[in-house]
Amino acid sequence: MTKAAHRAARKRRQRAGAPPHAVAHHQRGIGLKFARLKDSGRGAWVAFLAVLGPGLLAGLSDDDPAGITTYSVLGTDFGYSLLWIIPASTILLVQFHLMAVRLGAATGKGFVGIIREKWGRGAGYFAVGGLLFANFGTICAEYAGISAAGGLVGIPSWVSAPVAGVLISLVVVLGSFHRVERVLLVISSTLALYIVDGLLAEPEWGEVWHRSLIPHMPTNAAGWVAIAAALGTTLAPWGLAFIQSYAVDKKITLDSLRWARADVIIGSVLTGVIGLAIAVACAATLNRAGVHIEDAGDAAKALQPLAGRFATVLFGAGLLGASLLAAAIVPIATAYSIAEGVGEPASLDLDSHHFQWFYAAFVGLTIASVSVVSLPGLPLIPLIYMSQVVNAVLLPLHVIALQLLAGNAAIMGAARSGPWSRRAGWVSIALILACVVALGWSQVK
């Protein structure tokens, strides 16, 4: 189709009252691209590449500086004993990310957009407020991670955080959807360095397998906080909101959902493997040596005398990559939610003139987070760690809403969750609630 034909088709949709995001999707044409690839006989792999992105980016961005810090503390303070929470959280991650993508594919709306449509503007504003409250601490954690990585080579936080904020904002605001996606996918590949770090630590593999598969309950309040933080950082509400809105922005449809499921599963499993590798590396070295750490930067430095300088370099490089990835994705997720909450279009694919709310929210969150991280003497570690606990506490509200929406035939039509899927969803929600209740009980005992 020629450019003139594209413009004529866009004008027809605009006259017919088509929403702005539909115009954006047509300009990008991911649905048409997928259909052409599928019908061209070029193979399943090529068709899969057409929908690759939402699951991989949403999953791997969970291994952000807050996540790395949480997994590092989990391994350092508790050794192998609480490793089981990472595989358990990964299973929940697959389940609810698949639910969110299917909801987006069936409705063409992000999470907050559906909340606003189904339960009214008040509910939409409440959802935005909750996500904004939980997400801001996480965004600060991403820039704290950039500062920590820069500190390993002597770059002060007041230099590294602002420079990273400017570069990330330029990429997101000036780049098209596909350019932004390609940059983020390249950055995400650096997280594989943590798997190498886990192997270099030479852990007791029998103990790793046993503690990863057989749950052992914490014996003190600190252990329950660690479990809640690990659950909150793996299955973060912002990740669920991001994957749904991003799948809509990429125009994942029910026709392409089969391949999108593979993307979600791969991204979630990689998230769990990387998180486990971080915890194992710290359990096998720092816990064994009786070292105490405050953040991921401390973990990188402490690894040097125990696992060698190469392990420190890998840990630091992975931390930088994870920080840059999540410093882009968490504000994007929050900007999607804010724009959807006020009824404005939310997309990475049109210029900033058409999407003032979306880009203003992204840039505003970036500036505020960089400013906080650049303040000297600010206690960032409690902010980082407790932001993940806040994620865990807010998580039940998000997954319950997801479950209700995905099981609603009026919203989902034929794509509604089946009986077994709904039962599994409620069982998982009960487990999440039990974890949060146990956390609360441990704090008041």
N, C-alpha and C positions, 0 to 999 in steps of 0.2 A: 504494500500500500504506500502511495506517495505521501509526501509531507502535506500537499494540498488536500488530499483525501482525508488524512488524519485530522487536519484543521476543520474540514467540513463536518466530519463525524463528531468531533468534539463540540462544535457549535450546535449540532442537532440535539445532542444530549443535554447541553446547557439550556436550550429552549424547552426541552421536555422536563426540566427540573431535576436532572441528574445531579447528585451531590458532588462537590469538588473532588473528593477522593476518587470517585469513579473516573473522572477526567484524568487524574494523575495516573491511575492504573492503566488507562488506555494508552497514554503517552508511553508508558514503560512497556506495556503489553506482555507482562510475564505469563499471563494465562494463555495468550495466543502463542507465545514462544514455546511454552510447555506442550501445547497441542501439536504444534508443528514438529517439534522434536520427537514426540511420541509417535506421530504418524509417519515420520520420515524413514523409519526402519533403522535408525542409527544406534539402536541399542538402549537397554534400560539404564546403563551407566550415564549416558548423556542426558536422558530424561531426569534422572536423579539430580544431576548437577544443576538443572534448571530451577529446582526448588530448594537447593541447599542453602542454609543460612540461619533461619530462625532457631531451630533446635540446637545447632552447634554453637551459635553465639550466645543464646540464652543460657545454655548449660555451662559453657566454659567461663562465661563472665561471673558465674557463681564462685569460681576459684579466684576471687579478687583479693586485694590486700587484707580486707576484713576476714575473708575465708581462710587465706593463708595464715594469718595471725591466729585465728580460731583453731585450725588444724594443728598448727605448730604448738600452741598451748596445750591442746588435747594430748598430743604425743609426748611433750616435754614433762608435763605435770602428772600424767596418769599412765605413761608408758603404753603398753599394748592393751590395757584392760578395757578401754572404752572404744576401741576401733570399730566395734559392731555398728555404732550409730551411723557411720559413713555409708556402708552398703545399704542399711535400712533406709536412710534418707534418700539414697539414689533410687531405690525402688519407688518411693513416693514421688520423686522428681519425674521419673518416666511417666507415671500414672497421671499426674496433674498437668504436666506439660502437654501430653497427648490430648487431655480434655480441653485445655485452653486453645490449642491449635484447631481442634475440631469445632469448637465454639466460634472461633474467628472465621474459619472457612465457611461455616454454615450461615453465618449472619452478616459477614462483611463489616463487623464492628469490633472495636477494642473492648476491653473489660469494662472500663468506666463508661464508655458509650452505651453498652447494653444495660448497665446498672441505671443510668439516667433514663433510658427509654422504658425500662421495665418498671422501675420503682420511683421515678420522678427526679426532679432536679435536686431536691434535698438529699436524697440517697447518693446522687452523683457527687455532690459537694462533700458529703461525708467520706466517700471512698477516696476522693482526691486528697482530703485533709489527712486521712490515715496513711496513705501512701507517701505523701509529702513529709509527714512527721517521721516515718520510718526511713525514708530514702535519704534525707539530708545527711544524717549521720553516716550512712553508707558512702555517699558521694565524698564527704570529708575523708573517709577512710581510704578512698581510692587515691586522693591527692597526698594523703599521709604516706601511702605506699610509694608513690613517685618520689616523695621527699626522702624516704628511707633508702630507696635504691640509689638516689643521687648522693646521699650521705656516705654510701660505701666507697665512693670515689672522690669525696671531698666537696661536693656541690651543696651549698646551703639551701634550705627549704624555700627561702624567700626568692631564690633564683629558679630552682627546678619546678616548683608548683606553678608559678605564673607563666613560665615559658610553655610548659605542657598544656596549661589551660588555653593559651592563645592558639597553639598549633591544633589542638583538638577542635576548638571552636571553628577555626578556619576550614578544617576538613569537613565538618558536619554541615556548617551553614552554606559554604560555597560549593560543596560536592553534590553530585546527583546520588540517588539511592544506590545505584550499582557501584559507583566509585567509593562511597562510604563503606558499603558492604565488603568490597574487596580489601580495603585497608584493614578493616576489623578482622577479617578472616586471616590475613597474613600475620597480624599481631597475635592472634590467638594461637598460632602454631608454636610460639615461644613457650607455652605452658608445658609442652612435652619435656622440657628440661627437668621438670620436677620428677618425672618418672626415672630419669637417669640418676638423679640425686637419691631417690629411694633405693636404687640398686647399689650405689656406691656406699651406702651406709652399712651394708652387709648385715641385715637384720636376722633374727631367729625366725626363719620362714614357717616352721611348724607352729610357733606361738602366734605369728601373724594370722595364719589361716584360722586357727582355733578361735582367737579373740575377735576375728572379723565376722565369723559365722555364728558363734554362740554368745548371746547377750549376757553380760555381767552387770548387775545394777550398781550404781555408785554407792559409796558408803558415807558420803558427807554432802553438804549443801554445794560445795564447790564443784563436785562431780555432776550434780544436776544442772548447775549453771552451764558447765561445759557441754553437756548433752543438748540443752536448749539452744545454746549458741551454735553448735554444729548443725542442728536441725534447721535453725533460722537462717544460717548462711548457705546451706545447700538448697533448701526449698524456700527461697526468699520470695515474699509477696511481689517485690518489684520485678523479679524474674518471670513470674506468672503473668503479670500485666504486660511486660515487654514482649514475651513470645506471642501473645495473642494479637497485640497491636501491630507488631512487626510482621506477623504472618498476613494480616489484613493489608498492610502497606505493600507487601510483596505480591499481593493478590493470590495467595494460596486458596485454591477452591476445593470443593469436595472431589472433583475429578483427579486432582493432583495430591489428594490427601494420603494416598498409599505411600508415595515417595516422601512426603513430609513426615510421616511416621518414622521412617528409617532415619531421617535427619535428626528427629527428636531423640530416638533411642541411642544413636551414636553419640550425640552431644551429651546426653545425660550419663551414659556409661563412662565416657572419657572424664567427665566431671568427677565422678566417684573414684575412678582410678587415680587421678591426679591428687585429689584430696587425701586418699589413702596413702599415696606415696609420700606426701608431705608429713603426715602424722607418723608414718613408719620411720622416715629418716630422722625425725626428732626423737622418737621413742628409742631407736637403736643407738643414738649417740648422746644427745643432751640429757635424756632421762637417766640413762645408764651412768653418766658422769655426774649426776646431781646438779646440773646447771638449771638456773631459773631465767626465764626470758620474759620480756614485756611486749615485744612485737616481732613481726617478721624480720625486720632489720637486725634485731638482736640474734635471731635464729641464724641468719646468714653469717654473721660475724663469729658466733659461737661454734659453727660447724668447722671452721678452718683448722683449729688444732686437733679436732677429733676425726674429721673425714678428709682433710686436705684442702688446699686453696682452690682446687678445681671445683669441689663441691660448693664452696662459698661463691665462686663466680657464677656457677649454674643457678644457685638459689637466688642470687641478686639479679641476674638477667631475667629469670622467670618472674621475679617480683615486679620488675620494671614493665615487662610485657603485660602481665596481668593487670597492673595499675592503669596503664594506658588504655587497654581494652575496656575495663570497667568504668574508667573515668569518662568514656564516651557513651557507653551503653546505659548506665544507671540514669544519667540526666536525660538521655533520649527516652527511656521508659517513663520517667516522671513527666517529661514534656508531653508525651503522648497522652498521659492520664489527665494532665491539666487542661490541654486543649479539648479532649473529649468531654471533660467535666463541664466546661462552659459552652459546649455545643459548637466549637470551632473545628475546622479541618485539621487533621494531624497526619503529616506525611513528610518524608525526607526528600520527596521527588520534585516538588515545585519550589519556585523561588520564594525568598523570605517576604516579599511584598504580599503574597497570597496567604502566608501562614504566620502572621505576626505573633499570635499567641504561642504557637509551637516553638518558634525560634527564640522569642523573647524569654520564654520559660527556660529553654536550654541554656542560653547565655547567662541569664540571671542566676540560675543554680550554679553554673560554673564559676562565676565571679564570686558569689557568696562562699562557696566551698574553698576556693583558692585563698580568699581573704582569711578565713578561719584557720586554715592549715599554716599560713604564713605568720600568724601571731606567735611571738616568742613565748616560750614557757607554758603554752596551752597543754593541758593533760589530754593528749589525743588518744592514748591507749584505752582508758575507761570509756571514752566516747565510741571508739571502734568496737570494742568487745561488747558493750551493752547495747549498741545498735543492732547487733545480731540477736541478742535476747529479745529486744523489742520486736524484731522481725518474727521470732517464734511466737510471741504473745499475740501479734496481729494476724498470724497465719491462719488460725481457725476461721476467722471471719471471711477471709478471702476464699479458702477452699470450700467452705459451706456455700457461699454465693456461687462459686463455679459449679458445684454439684447440683444445686437447684436449677441453675440456668441450663446446664447441659442435659438435664433430665426433663426439661419442659418441652413438650411436643409442639406447643404453639410457637415457640421460638426456634426450635431445631428442626421441626418437621421429621422427615425420615432419618435424619442424622442424629436423632435423640439417642442418648445413652441407653443401652439395653439393660435388662434386669440384672444380669450378673455384674455388669460394669457399675451399675448404681449401688448394688450391695457392696462391692469391693470399695467403692468410694466412701461409703459411710463407715466401713470398718477402718479404713485409713484415717478418716477424720477422727474417729474415736481414739485411735492410737496417738494422734497429734494432740488431742485434748488431754489425754492421760499424761502425756509428757509435760504439757504446760501446767496441769494441776499439780503434778509431782514437784515441779520447779517451785510453784507457789508454796506448797506444803513444806518443802525443805527450808524455805526462807523464814517461815513463822514458827518452826519447831523450837 
